[in-house]
Amino acid sequence: MERNYFVHESSFVDEPSEIGEGTRIWHFSHVMAGSRIGRGCNIGQNVVISPQVRIGDNVKIQNNVSVYTGVELEDDVFCGPSMVFTNVSNPRSHVSRKDEYRATLVKRGASIGANATVVCGHTIGRYAFIGAGAVVTQDVPDYAMVVGNPSRVIGWMCQCGVKLDLSRDPVKEERGTCSSCGSSYLKSGGEVSPAAG
């Protein structure tokens, strides 16, 4: 059966696994059995996709990233070079904790910067933006921009990836418009969402 995705000759794809049409898997990568990768994804050099991982459509995973069991990436997620996922909160070499994996969900459209670390057991919201080198130790709200160690919200991002002019005041309700694409947003109760109409 002819495959409709690309795998570089230096990479390994274990069976059974599911890989969507138009996906490209580049040099020295390993897709392990039981994983599912959607359509139109780009898997960079030296990437490991562990068993049972679920990856949506149009996901871009840059070089040197390991996506461990328990991690789910929804559609349109971006993982920057050498960013890190974990799946156990208290690892020990001499103690097996495979039955203690904690799930990590990265929701649609979120971007994770180079060298960032996402500690397991948390959710990164839709279109959130994790700055390079940040350490995520708690859930990240939709559209939030977070930086630092531990990461903290410093602003809000449009779906197109441009910072919005909205305050961080958790009480103040306000509307804002993206200076690049013109999309409108509402911030209320410390959360941001697209504004209706």
LINHU-V330129 format. One record per residue. N is the residue number from 1. PHI is phi as a letter, one per 20 degrees, with the letter a starting at -180 (none if undefined). OMEGA is omega in whole degrees, 0 to 359 (NA if undefined). D_LAST is the distance of its C-alpha to the last C-alpha in whole Angstrom. Layout:
BEGIN
n->(N	N)
phi->(PHI	PHI)
omega->(OMEGA	OMEGA)
d_last->(D_LAST	D_LAST)
END
This chain:
BEGIN
n->(1	2	3	4	5	6	7	8	9	10	11	12	13	14	15	16	17	18	19	20	21	22	23	24	25	26	27	28	29	30	31	32	33	34	35	36	37	38	39	40	41	42	43	44	45	46	47	48	49	50	51	52	53	54	55	56	57	58	59	60	61	62	63	64	65	66	67	68	69	70	71	72	73	74	75	76	77	78	79	80	81	82	83	84	85	86	87	88	89	90	91	92	93	94	95	96	97	98	99	100	101	102	103	104	105	106	107	108	109	110	111	112	113	114	115	116	117	118	119	120	121	122	123	124	125	126	127	128	129	130	131	132	133	134	135	136	137	138	139	140	141	142	143	144	145	146	147	148	149	150	151	152	153	154	155	156	157	158	159	160	161	162	163	164	165	166	167	168	169	170	171	172	173	174	175	176	177	178	179	180	181	182	183	184	185	186	187	188	189	190	191	192	193	194	195	196	197)
phi->(none	f	e	d	b	d	c	f	f	e	d	c	c	f	d	e	b	c	c	f	g	n	f	c	d	e	g	l	d	c	d	e	g	n	e	c	d	f	e	m	e	c	d	f	f	m	d	d	d	f	g	m	f	d	c	f	e	l	e	d	d	f	g	m	d	d	d	e	g	o	e	c	d	f	g	m	e	d	d	f	g	m	f	c	d	c	c	c	e	c	f	c	g	e	c	f	c	f	e	d	g	d	f	c	d	d	f	g	m	f	c	d	f	g	m	f	c	d	f	f	n	c	d	d	f	g	l	f	c	e	f	g	m	f	d	e	c	b	g	d	f	g	m	f	d	c	b	n	c	f	f	b	f	d	r	c	c	f	g	e	n	d	f	e	e	c	f	e	f	f	e	f	e	b	d	b	c	f	f	e	d	n	f	d	c	c	d	b	m	m	c	d	b	g	e	f	m)
omega->(182	180	183	176	184	173	178	184	179	183	180	173	181	178	0	171	183	181	185	181	175	178	179	180	190	193	168	179	182	175	186	184	177	179	180	180	184	183	171	180	174	181	187	181	174	178	175	174	186	180	175	177	178	181	182	180	173	177	178	179	184	187	170	178	173	179	189	176	182	179	173	177	178	182	170	178	176	176	183	183	173	173	190	166	170	175	175	185	182	186	170	180	186	179	177	181	181	178	181	178	178	186	173	179	174	187	187	171	181	176	179	186	180	176	174	176	177	178	188	176	183	178	174	188	181	176	174	183	181	184	179	177	180	175	184	182	177	178	179	182	172	174	182	171	182	178	170	180	356	184	178	180	176	180	186	185	173	175	182	176	178	181	179	178	179	181	176	179	184	183	186	175	180	176	177	179	179	181	182	186	178	178	182	182	176	174	182	179	179	178	180	177	176	181	177	177	NA)
d_last->(48	46	44	40	40	42	44	46	50	50	48	48	46	47	47	46	42	39	38	35	35	35	36	38	40	42	46	47	45	45	43	45	45	43	40	37	35	32	32	31	32	35	37	39	43	44	42	43	40	42	43	40	37	34	32	29	28	28	29	31	34	36	40	42	39	41	38	40	40	38	35	32	29	26	25	24	26	29	32	34	37	40	37	38	38	40	40	43	43	47	48	52	54	57	54	52	49	47	47	45	42	39	35	33	29	27	24	22	22	24	26	30	32	35	38	36	37	35	37	37	35	32	28	26	23	20	20	22	25	28	30	34	37	34	36	33	35	32	29	26	22	19	19	22	24	28	31	35	37	36	33	30	27	27	23	20	19	16	17	18	21	21	21	18	19	18	21	23	24	23	23	21	17	15	12	13	12	15	17	18	15	12	10	9	10	11	15	16	20	21	18	15	12	9	6	4	0)
END
